[in-house]
Amino acid sequence: MNRGRTAYFGKKVEFDGLKFDSEKEAKFYERFIYGRDLNATVHESFTIQPMVELHNGLRLRSANYTPDVVIRDEDGNLLHVYDVKTGFNSTYNIDPAAQLRFKMFAKQYGIPVEIVVPRVHDFRVKVVGLTKKTNPIIKEDVEYKWQDALEEMTKRKEG
């Protein structure tokens, strides 16, 4: 992997001809996406708020969200929308602006953004911003349905 300039808290990394914002993103892609028969894209841009006409030709710009990795089925339907983070903490890892983008994306596209925290052999995944408390779950691959993962995340842990 080639390392480049700093972006946020990570360093730009290139892997398999793709550019990632951090080594953590690249490692997630390498471990769980690369080499599998998946219809995956990296840093695909989605419009979450179209441009708005105001007055006398003045407009508000559109707003876009660019997830780290997107996986689609053979018909092009969204299966997973991943945002790679170092943790689930709202203070340091998922700021209010990011949470708002995740909500706007889910409203526009009907699928939640899955926050993933990669580990050596698996990754923790969670959806934030739900009305019900969620707990991170552990996955060893991306071969699962996000709907089933949501069910698992919202189950109460037995004490």
LOSETI-133238 format. One line per 10 residues: number of its first residue (from 0); their letters; for each residue x negated, y, z of C-alpha. Coordinates in steps of 0.1 Angstrom, whole numbers, plus 5000, padded with zeros to 4 digits. Example, Ala and Ser with C-alpha at 12.3 -4.5 7.8 and 13.67 -1.06 7.14 Angstrom:
<rs>
0 = AS = 4877/4955/5078 ~ 4863/4989/5071
</rs>
This chain:
<rs>
0 = MNRGRTAYFG = 5000/5000/5000 ~ 4988/5035/4991 ~ 4992/5061/5018 ~ 5000/5097/5009 ~ 5011/5129/5025 ~ 5030/5131/5057 ~ 5068/5132/5056 ~ 5086/5138/5089 ~ 5069/5114/5113 ~ 5056/5089/5088
10 = KKVEFDGLKF = 5032/5088/5059 ~ 5043/5085/5022 ~ 5037/5049/5011 ~ 5038/5032/4977 ~ 5047/4995/4973 ~ 5055/4977/4941 ~ 5056/5010/4922 ~ 5082/5024/4946 ~ 5077/5054/4969 ~ 5088/5052/5005
20 = DSEKEAKFYE = 5089/5080/5031 ~ 5071/5059/5057 ~ 5053/5026/5062 ~ 5082/5013/5082 ~ 5105/5018/5052 ~ 5080/5001/5029 ~ 5076/4972/5053 ~ 5114/4967/5056 ~ 5116/4966/5018 ~ 5087/4942/5015
30 = RFIYGRDLNA = 5099/4918/5042 ~ 5136/4917/5035 ~ 5143/4929/5000 ~ 5112/4924/4977 ~ 5110/4891/4958 ~ 5147/4882/4964 ~ 5173/4882/4937 ~ 5190/4913/4949 ~ 5204/4943/4931 ~ 5186/4968/4952
40 = TVHESFTIQP = 5176/5005/4948 ~ 5154/5028/4968 ~ 5163/5064/4976 ~ 5193/5065/4954 ~ 5212/5098/4957 ~ 5249/5099/4965 ~ 5271/5131/4965 ~ 5289/5134/4999 ~ 5303/5169/4993 ~ 5309/5182/4958
50 = MVELHNGLRL = 5301/5218/4948 ~ 5328/5243/4960 ~ 5339/5273/4941 ~ 5343/5303/4964 ~ 5348/5337/4947 ~ 5336/5357/4917 ~ 5315/5327/4905 ~ 5299/5321/4938 ~ 5297/5285/4948 ~ 5285/5264/4977
60 = RSANYTPDVV = 5260/5238/4966 ~ 5269/5201/4967 ~ 5255/5180/4995 ~ 5238/5146/4988 ~ 5227/5117/5010 ~ 5198/5095/5000 ~ 5197/5062/5019 ~ 5165/5043/5021 ~ 5178/5011/5005 ~ 5211/5002/4988
70 = IRDEDGNLLH = 5221/4967/4978 ~ 5250/4960/4954 ~ 5267/4929/4942 ~ 5267/4917/4906 ~ 5297/4940/4898 ~ 5279/4971/4912 ~ 5299/4973/4944 ~ 5281/4985/4975 ~ 5271/4957/4998 ~ 5247/4974/5022
80 = VYDVKTGFNS = 5235/5010/5026 ~ 5204/5010/5049 ~ 5187/5039/5066 ~ 5154/5028/5083 ~ 5146/5043/5116 ~ 5122/5037/5145 ~ 5151/5034/5170 ~ 5187/5041/5177 ~ 5182/5070/5201 ~ 5202/5101/5190
90 = TYNIDPAAQL = 5177/5125/5205 ~ 5146/5114/5186 ~ 5156/5090/5158 ~ 5191/5099/5146 ~ 5198/5136/5149 ~ 5233/5152/5146 ~ 5228/5162/5110 ~ 5219/5126/5101 ~ 5250/5113/5119 ~ 5272/5138/5100
100 = RFKMFAKQYG = 5257/5126/5067 ~ 5264/5090/5077 ~ 5301/5099/5085 ~ 5305/5118/5052 ~ 5290/5090/5032 ~ 5313/5064/5049 ~ 5344/5086/5042 ~ 5334/5091/5005 ~ 5323/5056/4997 ~ 5342/5034/5021
110 = IPVEIVVPRV = 5311/5017/5036 ~ 5291/5026/5067 ~ 5254/5034/5067 ~ 5236/5006/5086 ~ 5208/5019/5107 ~ 5180/4993/5107 ~ 5150/4991/5130 ~ 5125/4966/5115 ~ 5105/4942/5136 ~ 5079/4916/5126
120 = HDFRVKVVGL = 5103/4887/5117 ~ 5137/4904/5118 ~ 5155/4937/5122 ~ 5179/4953/5145 ~ 5210/4969/5129 ~ 5237/4992/5142 ~ 5263/5015/5128 ~ 5266/5048/5147 ~ 5295/5073/5150 ~ 5322/5047/5155
130 = TKKTNPIIKE = 5351/5053/5179 ~ 5342/5020/5197 ~ 5309/5014/5214 ~ 5285/4993/5194 ~ 5255/4972/5203 ~ 5226/4966/5179 ~ 5225/4931/5165 ~ 5196/4911/5151 ~ 5194/4899/5115 ~ 5167/4878/5098
140 = DVEYKWQDAL = 5178/4887/5063 ~ 5202/4909/5044 ~ 5225/4880/5034 ~ 5255/4890/5055 ~ 5286/4911/5051 ~ 5286/4945/5068 ~ 5322/4938/5079 ~ 5311/4907/5099 ~ 5282/4927/5113 ~ 5306/4954/5125
150 = EEMTKRKEG = 5327/4928/5143 ~ 5296/4914/5160 ~ 5284/4949/5170 ~ 5316/4958/5186 ~ 5320/4926/5207 ~ 5315/4932/5244 ~ 5283/4916/5257 ~ 5291/4890/5283 ~ 5275/4900/5316
</rs>
